[in-house]
Amino acid sequence: MYKKDAVEKTKNTNYNKEKGVRMRVFIILASALTVVSVIFKWRYRIVNTLLAISFLRKIAIMITMNMPEIRNKVVPNLFGRPS
């Protein structure tokens, strides 16, 4: 009788561990989804706040000007003659 109770407790323990893992995964996914949605909702506010810091703004400009596609589109418009 004692062994049977021990086996039942082991089965319940494994079930509870699986249930706990599922709950943890659900909480992590729900938290990640919440963070992504908040960032998406406030994306322009976040970018404006970050670019208000001159050091970060200079780094962002340096990085984007090293990309040929962006540089080829932006530079002619900045220094070209108006048509």
PLY file of the C-alpha trace (Angstrom):
ply
format ascii 1.0
element vertex 83
property float x
property float y
property float z
element edge 82
property int vertex1
property int vertex2
end_header
0.00 0.00 0.00
2.85 2.39 0.82
4.58 1.84 -2.55
1.35 2.55 -4.39
1.00 5.91 -2.61
4.62 6.74 -3.45
4.01 5.97 -7.12
0.91 8.16 -7.15
2.83 11.04 -5.56
5.58 10.65 -8.16
3.03 10.76 -10.98
1.42 13.87 -9.51
4.83 15.50 -9.03
5.72 14.93 -12.69
2.35 16.34 -13.74
2.86 19.38 -11.53
6.36 19.93 -12.99
4.98 19.80 -16.53
2.18 22.14 -15.53
4.71 24.54 -13.99
6.87 24.51 -17.12
3.85 25.23 -19.29
2.82 28.10 -17.04
6.35 29.53 -17.09
6.48 29.37 -20.91
3.05 31.01 -21.12
4.12 33.84 -18.78
7.35 34.41 -20.73
5.50 34.51 -24.07
2.79 36.81 -22.70
5.42 39.15 -21.24
7.38 39.22 -24.49
4.22 39.96 -26.47
3.35 42.78 -24.08
6.82 44.32 -24.36
6.77 44.11 -28.16
3.32 45.70 -28.36
4.31 48.57 -26.03
7.48 49.21 -28.04
5.46 49.16 -31.27
2.85 51.52 -29.84
5.43 54.03 -28.58
8.08 53.48 -31.27
8.25 57.10 -32.43
8.34 58.45 -28.89
11.17 56.04 -28.05
13.16 56.94 -31.18
12.69 60.69 -30.58
13.80 60.32 -26.97
16.91 58.38 -27.97
17.78 60.77 -30.80
17.46 63.75 -28.45
20.77 62.60 -26.94
23.44 64.13 -29.19
25.93 61.28 -28.77
23.37 58.67 -29.84
22.19 60.89 -32.71
25.76 61.18 -34.05
26.26 57.42 -33.84
22.95 56.81 -35.63
23.92 59.20 -38.44
27.37 57.62 -38.79
25.85 54.14 -39.03
23.20 55.13 -41.57
25.66 57.06 -43.73
27.83 53.93 -43.96
24.91 52.16 -45.70
25.27 52.81 -49.46
21.54 52.53 -50.22
20.61 55.23 -47.74
23.60 57.45 -48.55
22.84 57.35 -52.29
19.25 58.46 -51.67
19.88 61.11 -48.99
23.08 62.90 -50.07
21.88 64.04 -53.52
18.73 65.51 -51.96
20.74 67.36 -49.32
23.34 68.90 -51.62
21.58 68.86 -54.98
20.19 71.90 -56.67
16.45 72.40 -56.44
14.73 71.63 -59.70
0 1
1 2
2 3
3 4
4 5
5 6
6 7
7 8
8 9
9 10
10 11
11 12
12 13
13 14
14 15
15 16
16 17
17 18
18 19
19 20
20 21
21 22
22 23
23 24
24 25
25 26
26 27
27 28
28 29
29 30
30 31
31 32
32 33
33 34
34 35
35 36
36 37
37 38
38 39
39 40
40 41
41 42
42 43
43 44
44 45
45 46
46 47
47 48
48 49
49 50
50 51
51 52
52 53
53 54
54 55
55 56
56 57
57 58
58 59
59 60
60 61
61 62
62 63
63 64
64 65
65 66
66 67
67 68
68 69
69 70
70 71
71 72
72 73
73 74
74 75
75 76
76 77
77 78
78 79
79 80
80 81
81 82
